[in-house]
Amino acid sequence: MALLARRVRPDDWKPIGVDALEANAMKVVVSTDNRSVIAGPGAGKTELLAQRAAYLLQTGMAPPPRRILAISFKRDAATNLAARVRQRCHRSHAGRLDSMTFDAFAKGLVDRFGQALPERWRPRPDYELMFPNDTAFRGFLFQDVGTPPKAIGSYADLQAISIKTFERSLLVGSPLPVMGWPDPTVGQWAADRFWQSSLHEGKKTFLSFSMIGRLAELLLRVNPIAREALRLTYSHLFMDEFQDTTQIQYDLVRTIFLGTDAVITAVGDNKQQIMRWAMAMDDPFSAFDADFSGKRTPLYNNYRSSPELVRIQHVLAQALDARAVEPVSKTAATIAGESCAIWDFSSPEIEAQRLARFVAAEMKAHALGPRDFVLLVRQKAVDYAAVLEPAFRAAGIPLRNEAGTVGAVMLQELLAEEASELLVKVLRLAMTKRAGRHWTECQEALGALRGISPEDEAAQAIFARELDAEATQLSADHPEPPASKADARTIVDDVLGFVGRERLIAVHPAYAQGGWFEKVVEAAAVHLHGSSAGAADWTEALDTYEGLYAIPLMTIHKSKGLEYHSVIFVGLDDGAWWSFAGDQVEATAGFFVAFTRAKQRVVFTYCAKRGARTKIATLYGLLSKAGVQTIQIA
Ligand SMILES: Nc1ncnc2c1ncn2[C@@H]1O[C@H](COP(=O)(O)OP(=O)(O)OP(=O)(O)O)[C@@H](O)[C@H]1O
């Protein structure tokens, strides 16, 4: 696909990389007004944003030098959107899309403008991130905070505050008052004490991402210059997975963009709302439509799943939203036999063996790779991995627990980190034979970090020579994959030394604080060493690093936005879904997310040794209603 640098006339623009978009999707792609797109799984919501970015950038409807800001919830979703746009657009266009997570966006604002906050809210520049849990809040409320002044309330009043209320409603529930709470309730007093002690009273400032979100909103509210700078920078805003927006994030967007000429596109699926525990709003779409005059535009196709899977999905969808409309599948079935079944096993060991054999046979029959499959679990992936991994290894398929940690970082997160991605790109360029593709990728990615314009041919040529010299040096210094952790660390340091820590920090503010960069670098070294054990050469080590030939095992939460030929959900039982009764809607939404990752097949497994299936009878009821059979396997 030739990517054009020249501008395309809006009337001549065509979707890129797909045959067609459904009529409503096309309307949203070319829209000049605010839109909320609620559509089911596989409807092409992320694809729609990628096409819209291509349209706006290539036609100049997002006029340079203004940019598009795309905010996602997960780092890999942000990376995925940027990658889709890069595939479809010339790099001079794709470079005007800033795709990042909400947390990174808010943190970037606090890092750049935080010192202009009023003194009582101003963090120290070298603040660190914290991740307080219920125990920390309890300790604060019932011990550290002490007794409130008599005029405000008593210790008993403090104790009457629930931990959830303290965090969600009092600490970060609403925009921060510039001058503090004028006549605080006992709860507000405690919240203010938490803020002040975190900001000012320790050796360092400690902030959670929720607090950073609130500070970002405040600084833009009180700092018209910063606010105006953002408004001038961005002509368009995209928000993916909008169903998971928190009030903190929504307030930030409202403060920046309400009443401006920025055109906002919010896409999501309320049936996939599985972040209510993490403070997602009840109905962010209605708030958006009301505040921003958003025009609701539904999509009706499903490009991911076969007709039979879409039929079953619809039974689940109706349990979450009685008004759900059955989507039209645009994907043909390619497998024989049942698209979905529940397999009963007598023990987890037999289950593991049979699943491994099944996957191996399917790979052969349909010419599939291990990454066309996913093993999903509800939680505690490490426990399942202990039984599944040896069985898959015996069948010749490496299994990888993506929810596992290397060093201090979750594997799935490490792989989405820019530092890790660049490491792999540079090593593939330097160490592997067929390096053509990696050459282009490295030159683009590293050139962009150095601020070298794609159009500046002279500067690109000088940089190409530098890159070539670096690659030659690296392969001379490290002809073999590292044999020790220390070697791995040297290699990682060499590569990232060339990439440039300062340059990475400039683009990813998260690397500037809290030792995150060091954690990522260390995790990359640990993982590189682990991936090199037993590898015949660099290609094999790097393939293992990226998990190219390993079947992934992950939790439902981590599977959001992803898709696989076959989904195998291990453990549909009360044990795994112990909290089902507590929040049936969110649990059913999680079940829906898991189910809808599949293109062709979903297998649920059950083993009585892990638990009964009475508490989650509703889920079994839904599958049965959809005609899904339970089969006794072994
Ligand atoms: N117009 C289209 N034509 C062909 N394929 C498409 C089209 N739109 C999307 N797809 C493909 O369908 C799949 C699902 O698309 P996408 O991931 O954008 O869906 P989504 O609505 O964001 O899904 P989910 O909410 O389940 O994460 C992807 O493989 C994508 O490439």
The ligand as an SDF file (V2000), in Angstrom:
LIG
                    3D

 31 33  0  0  0  0  0  0  0  0999 V2000
  -14.8390   -1.9870    7.8430 N   0  0  0  0  0  0  0  0  0  0  0  0
  -14.1550   -3.0840    8.1360 C   0  0  0  0  0  0  0  0  0  0  0  0
  -13.9380   -4.0210    7.1910 N   0  0  0  0  0  0  0  0  0  0  0  0
  -13.2510   -5.1460    7.4650 C   0  0  0  0  0  0  0  0  0  0  0  0
  -12.7270   -5.4260    8.6870 N   0  0  0  0  0  0  0  0  0  0  0  0
  -12.9130   -4.5450    9.6610 C   0  0  0  0  0  0  0  0  0  0  0  0
  -13.6310   -3.3280    9.4580 C   0  0  0  0  0  0  0  0  0  0  0  0
  -13.6630   -2.6600   10.6250 N   0  0  0  0  0  0  0  0  0  0  0  0
  -12.9910   -3.4220   11.5170 C   0  0  0  0  0  0  0  0  0  0  0  0
  -12.5370   -4.5410   10.9430 N   0  0  0  0  0  0  0  0  0  0  0  0
  -11.7810   -5.6160   11.5960 C   0  0  0  0  0  0  0  0  0  0  0  0
  -12.6440   -6.1850   12.5750 O   0  0  0  0  0  0  0  0  0  0  0  0
  -11.9620   -6.4670   13.7840 C   0  0  0  0  0  0  0  0  0  0  0  0
  -12.5980   -5.7140   14.9390 C   0  0  0  0  0  0  0  0  0  0  0  0
  -12.3540   -4.3190   14.7870 O   0  0  0  0  0  0  0  0  0  0  0  0
  -12.0510   -3.3770   16.0390 P   0  0  0  0  0  0  0  0  0  0  0  0
  -10.9990   -3.9710   16.8890 O   0  0  0  0  0  0  0  0  0  0  0  0
  -11.8800   -2.0060   15.5380 O   0  0  0  0  0  0  0  0  0  0  0  0
  -13.4580   -3.5180   16.7870 O   0  0  0  0  0  0  0  0  0  0  0  0
  -13.9870   -2.8450   18.1190 P   0  0  0  0  0  0  0  0  0  0  0  0
  -15.3640   -2.3600   17.8310 O   0  0  0  0  0  0  0  0  0  0  0  0
  -13.0220   -1.8210   18.6210 O   0  0  0  0  0  0  0  0  0  0  0  0
  -14.0400   -4.1270   19.0370 O   0  0  0  0  0  0  0  0  0  0  0  0
  -14.0860   -4.3740   20.6240 P   0  0  0  0  0  0  0  0  0  0  0  0
  -15.0310   -3.3840   21.2350 O   0  0  0  0  0  0  0  0  0  0  0  0
  -14.6130   -5.7590   20.7170 O   0  0  0  0  0  0  0  0  0  0  0  0
  -12.6910   -4.2990   21.1150 O   0  0  0  0  0  0  0  0  0  0  0  0
  -10.5100   -6.1030   13.5290 C   0  0  0  0  0  0  0  0  0  0  0  0
   -9.8230   -7.2500   13.1020 O   0  0  0  0  0  0  0  0  0  0  0  0
  -10.5840   -5.0990   12.3940 C   0  0  0  0  0  0  0  0  0  0  0  0
   -9.4110   -5.0850   11.6100 O   0  0  0  0  0  0  0  0  0  0  0  0
  1  2  1  0
  2  3  1  0
  2  7  2  0
  3  4  2  0
  4  5  1  0
  5  6  2  0
  6  7  1  0
  6 10  1  0
  7  8  1  0
  8  9  2  0
  9 10  1  0
 10 11  1  0
 11 12  1  0
 11 30  1  0
 12 13  1  0
 13 14  1  0
 13 28  1  0
 14 15  1  0
 15 16  1  0
 16 17  2  0
 16 18  1  0
 16 19  1  0
 19 20  1  0
 20 21  2  0
 20 22  1  0
 20 23  1  0
 23 24  1  0
 24 25  2  0
 24 26  1  0
 24 27  1  0
 28 29  1  0
 28 30  1  0
 30 31  1  0
M  END
$$$$
